[in-house]
Amino acid sequence: MSQEQKYTLVVPPEFEAILKKLKRKKPGILALLVKKIDKVVNSPILGKPLRNTLRNYRRVHIDPFVLIYEIHLMEVRLIDFDHHDKIYKKYKFN
């Protein structure tokens, strides 16, 4: 039997603001996000690796939203969460 290593969840203040806003405006989406975050912490390679300006980040869909996170050592750091149509425009290079 193999022993799984546990990743630590890191929630920066910027992401806490996103969670607070979701709690107030979209509690149903927040519940789905919390479940997905739990899955990501237990298996960080679950998400698809991103490219270009988002290189080193990964993403998972919570339709129609996208959660962007990064894996660093034994930490999963939440980066951003927004509607699919908006999130990639935020990080688009000019």
MARKOLNU-985231 format. One line per 10 residues: number of its first residue (from 1); their letters; for each residue z, x, y of N, C-alpha, C, O. Coordinates in Angstrom, 2 decimals. Layout:
! residues N
NUM	A	Z,X,Y,Z,X,Y,Z,X,Y,Z,X,Y; ...
***
This chain:
! residues 94
1	MSQEQKYTLV	0.00,0.85,-1.18,0.00,0.00,0.00,0.00,0.90,1.24,0.81,1.82,1.35; -0.91,0.63,2.18,-0.98,1.43,3.40,-0.07,0.84,4.47,0.11,-0.38,4.57; 0.48,1.72,5.26,1.35,1.28,6.34,0.56,1.25,7.64,-0.02,2.26,8.05; 0.52,0.09,8.29,-0.23,-0.06,9.53,0.57,0.51,10.69,1.79,0.36,10.77; -0.16,1.16,11.61,0.48,1.65,12.81,0.41,0.56,13.86,-0.61,-0.12,13.99; 1.47,0.39,14.60,1.55,-0.66,15.61,1.14,-0.11,16.97,1.63,0.94,17.40; 0.25,-0.82,17.63,-0.16,-0.45,18.98,0.76,-1.12,19.99,1.28,-2.21,19.74; 0.96,-0.47,21.12,1.77,-1.01,22.19,0.86,-1.69,23.20,-0.18,-1.15,23.57; 1.25,-2.86,23.65,0.49,-3.59,24.66,0.93,-3.15,26.05,2.12,-3.13,26.35; -0.04,-2.81,26.89,0.23,-2.43,28.28,-0.44,-3.46,29.18,-1.66,-3.65,29.13
11	VPPEFEAILK	0.37,-4.13,30.00,-0.14,-5.15,30.91,0.09,-4.68,32.34,1.20,-4.78,32.86; -0.96,-4.16,32.99,-0.82,-3.70,34.37,-0.54,-4.86,35.32,-0.84,-6.01,34.99; 0.03,-4.60,36.49,0.33,-5.66,37.46,-0.89,-6.51,37.83,-0.76,-7.71,38.05; -2.06,-5.88,37.89,-3.28,-6.64,38.22,-3.57,-7.69,37.16,-4.03,-8.79,37.47; -3.31,-7.35,35.90,-3.55,-8.30,34.82,-2.46,-9.37,34.79,-2.72,-10.51,34.43; -1.25,-9.00,35.15,-0.17,-10.00,35.23,-0.51,-11.08,36.24,-0.18,-12.25,36.03; -1.18,-10.71,37.32,-1.62,-11.70,38.32,-2.63,-12.67,37.71,-2.61,-13.86,38.02; -3.51,-12.17,36.85,-4.48,-13.03,36.16,-3.74,-14.01,35.26,-4.06,-15.20,35.23; -2.74,-13.51,34.52,-1.97,-14.38,33.63,-1.23,-15.47,34.40,-1.18,-16.62,33.97; -0.67,-15.10,35.53,0.07,-16.05,36.36,-0.86,-17.16,36.87,-0.49,-18.33,36.88
21	KLKRKKPGIL	-2.04,-16.77,37.29,-3.03,-17.74,37.78,-3.47,-18.68,36.66,-3.62,-19.88,36.87; -3.70,-18.13,35.47,-4.09,-18.96,34.33,-2.98,-19.94,33.96,-3.25,-21.09,33.62; -1.74,-19.49,34.01,-0.61,-20.35,33.67,-0.58,-21.58,34.58,-0.27,-22.68,34.14; -0.91,-21.35,35.84,-0.88,-22.43,36.82,-2.13,-23.32,36.72,-2.01,-24.55,36.79; -3.30,-22.72,36.56,-4.54,-23.48,36.66,-5.17,-23.87,35.33,-5.78,-24.94,35.22; -5.02,-23.03,34.29,-5.68,-23.29,33.01,-4.77,-22.91,31.84,-5.03,-21.92,31.15; -3.72,-23.68,31.61,-2.78,-23.32,30.55,-3.40,-23.31,29.15,-2.96,-22.56,28.28; -4.42,-24.14,28.93,-5.09,-24.14,27.63,-5.81,-22.83,27.36,-5.76,-22.31,26.24; -6.47,-22.31,28.37,-7.16,-21.02,28.24,-6.14,-19.91,28.05,-6.37,-18.97,27.28; -5.01,-20.00,28.76,-3.96,-19.00,28.62,-3.46,-18.93,27.17,-3.25,-17.84,26.64
31	ALLVKKIDKV	-3.28,-20.08,26.54,-2.82,-20.11,25.15,-3.82,-19.42,24.22,-3.43,-18.66,23.34; -5.11,-19.67,24.44,-6.15,-19.00,23.64,-6.15,-17.50,23.89,-6.32,-16.70,22.97; -5.96,-17.12,25.15,-5.94,-15.70,25.52,-4.77,-14.98,24.84,-4.93,-13.88,24.33; -3.60,-15.60,24.84,-2.42,-14.99,24.22,-2.66,-14.76,22.73,-2.29,-13.71,22.19; -3.28,-15.73,22.05,-3.59,-15.57,20.63,-4.56,-14.41,20.41,-4.40,-13.62,19.48; -5.58,-14.32,21.27,-6.58,-13.26,21.13,-5.96,-11.90,21.42,-6.29,-10.91,20.76; -5.08,-11.83,22.42,-4.40,-10.57,22.74,-3.59,-10.10,21.54,-3.58,-8.91,21.23; -2.92,-11.02,20.86,-2.14,-10.68,19.67,-3.04,-10.08,18.59,-2.68,-9.10,17.94; -4.21,-10.68,18.39,-5.16,-10.16,17.41,-5.64,-8.77,17.79,-5.76,-7.88,16.95; -5.92,-8.57,19.08,-6.40,-7.28,19.57,-5.34,-6.20,19.39,-5.66,-5.08,18.99
41	VNSPILGKPL	-4.09,-6.52,19.67,-3.01,-5.53,19.52,-2.84,-5.14,18.06,-2.55,-3.98,17.75; -3.03,-6.09,17.16,-2.90,-5.80,15.73,-4.12,-5.08,15.16,-4.00,-4.36,14.17; -5.28,-5.27,15.79,-6.51,-4.63,15.32,-7.41,-4.32,16.52,-8.37,-5.06,16.76; -7.12,-3.27,17.27,-7.84,-2.99,18.52,-9.34,-2.77,18.38,-10.09,-3.02,19.32; -9.79,-2.31,17.22,-11.23,-2.09,17.08,-11.99,-3.39,16.84,-13.19,-3.38,16.59; -11.28,-4.50,16.91,-11.88,-5.82,16.76,-12.98,-6.06,17.80,-14.02,-6.63,17.47; -12.76,-5.62,19.02,-13.71,-5.87,20.10,-14.92,-4.95,20.06,-14.90,-3.89,19.43; -15.96,-5.37,20.75,-17.20,-4.60,20.83,-17.07,-3.52,21.91,-16.61,-3.81,23.02; -17.46,-2.29,21.60,-17.45,-1.24,22.63,-18.48,-1.55,23.72,-19.57,-2.04,23.44; -18.11,-1.27,24.95,-19.01,-1.54,26.08,-19.71,-0.26,26.52,-19.34,0.84,26.11
51	RNTLRNYRRV	-20.74,-0.43,27.37,-21.55,0.72,27.80,-21.60,0.79,29.32,-21.03,-0.03,30.03; -22.31,1.80,29.80,-22.54,2.02,31.22,-21.24,2.15,32.00,-20.40,2.98,31.65; -21.06,1.36,33.06,-19.86,1.50,33.89,-18.59,1.09,33.16,-17.49,1.44,33.59; -18.73,0.36,32.07,-17.56,-0.08,31.30,-17.36,0.76,30.03,-16.64,0.36,29.12; -18.00,1.92,30.00,-17.85,2.82,28.87,-16.35,3.11,28.68,-15.61,3.19,29.67; -15.92,3.26,27.49,-14.51,3.48,27.09,-13.70,2.19,27.03,-12.53,2.23,26.67; -14.30,1.07,27.37,-13.63,-0.22,27.25,-14.24,-1.00,26.09,-15.32,-0.68,25.60; -13.51,-2.03,25.68,-13.99,-2.93,24.63,-13.84,-4.35,25.16,-13.13,-4.60,26.13; -14.52,-5.28,24.49,-14.43,-6.67,24.92,-14.39,-7.60,23.72,-14.94,-7.32,22.66; -13.70,-8.73,23.94,-13.72,-9.84,22.99,-13.98,-11.11,23.79,-13.57,-11.23,24.94
61	HIDPFVLIYE	-14.67,-12.03,23.15,-14.99,-13.30,23.81,-13.93,-14.34,23.49,-13.42,-14.43,22.38; -13.62,-15.12,24.49,-12.81,-16.33,24.36,-13.64,-17.34,25.14,-13.35,-17.65,26.30; -14.67,-17.84,24.48,-15.74,-18.60,25.16,-15.21,-19.64,26.12,-14.31,-20.40,25.80; -15.78,-19.65,27.32,-16.85,-18.81,27.88,-16.31,-17.61,28.65,-16.97,-17.10,29.56; -15.13,-17.15,28.30,-14.49,-16.05,29.00,-14.57,-14.75,28.20,-14.87,-14.77,27.00; -14.30,-13.64,28.87,-14.33,-12.32,28.23,-13.06,-11.56,28.61,-12.68,-11.51,29.78; -12.42,-10.97,27.61,-11.27,-10.10,27.81,-11.75,-8.66,27.65,-12.34,-8.31,26.63; -11.49,-7.83,28.66,-11.84,-6.42,28.60,-10.55,-5.62,28.48,-9.58,-5.86,29.20; -10.55,-4.66,27.54,-9.37,-3.84,27.32,-9.80,-2.43,26.93,-10.97,-2.18,26.62; -8.84,-1.52,26.94,-9.12,-0.16,26.48,-8.05,0.26,25.49,-6.91,-0.21,25.53
71	IHLMEVRLID	-8.44,1.16,24.61,-7.51,1.73,23.64,-7.29,3.18,24.06,-8.24,3.94,24.22; -6.03,3.55,24.23,-5.70,4.93,24.58,-4.50,5.34,23.73,-3.41,4.79,23.87; -4.73,6.31,22.86,-3.71,6.74,21.91,-3.25,5.52,21.12,-4.06,4.90,20.43; -1.99,5.17,21.19,-1.48,4.00,20.46,-1.18,2.84,21.39,-0.28,2.03,21.14; -1.94,2.76,22.49,-1.76,1.68,23.46,-3.04,0.86,23.60,-4.15,1.38,23.52; -2.84,-0.44,23.80,-3.93,-1.33,24.17,-3.62,-1.78,25.60,-2.63,-2.47,25.84; -4.48,-1.38,26.54,-4.28,-1.70,27.96,-5.26,-2.80,28.34,-6.47,-2.65,28.19; -4.72,-3.92,28.85,-5.56,-5.03,29.29,-6.15,-4.68,30.65,-5.43,-4.25,31.56; -7.46,-4.87,30.79,-8.16,-4.47,32.01,-8.53,-5.68,32.87,-8.21,-5.72,34.06; -9.21,-6.66,32.26,-9.67,-7.80,33.05,-9.96,-8.98,32.14,-10.17,-8.83,30.94
81	FDHHDKIYKK	-9.97,-10.16,32.74,-10.29,-11.40,32.04,-10.94,-12.33,33.04,-10.36,-12.63,34.09; -12.15,-12.77,32.73,-12.85,-13.67,33.65,-13.97,-14.36,32.90,-14.24,-14.07,31.73; -14.62,-15.28,33.59,-15.77,-15.98,33.03,-16.88,-14.98,32.74,-17.08,-14.03,33.49; -17.59,-15.20,31.66,-18.67,-14.30,31.25,-19.67,-14.04,32.38,-20.12,-12.91,32.56; -20.02,-15.08,33.14,-21.00,-14.93,34.21,-20.50,-14.05,35.35,-21.31,-13.48,36.09; -19.19,-13.94,35.50,-18.62,-13.18,36.62,-18.17,-11.77,36.26,-18.29,-10.85,37.06; -17.67,-11.60,35.06,-16.97,-10.35,34.74,-17.89,-9.14,34.76,-17.49,-8.08,35.26; -19.09,-9.26,34.25,-19.97,-8.10,34.21,-20.54,-7.78,35.59,-20.88,-6.63,35.88; -20.64,-8.79,36.46,-21.09,-8.55,37.83,-20.06,-7.74,38.61,-20.43,-6.97,39.50; -18.78,-7.90,38.29,-17.72,-7.14,38.96,-17.90,-5.64,38.77,-17.62,-4.85,39.68
91	YKFN	-18.38,-5.25,37.60,-18.44,-3.84,37.24,-19.86,-3.28,37.25,-20.09,-2.15,36.83; -20.78,-4.07,37.73,-22.18,-3.64,37.76,-22.34,-2.52,38.77,-21.86,-2.61,39.90; -23.01,-1.46,38.35,-23.22,-0.35,39.29,-24.45,-0.63,40.13,-25.38,-1.31,39.70; -24.45,-0.09,41.33,-25.56,-0.33,42.26,-26.59,0.78,42.20,-27.59,0.74,42.92
***
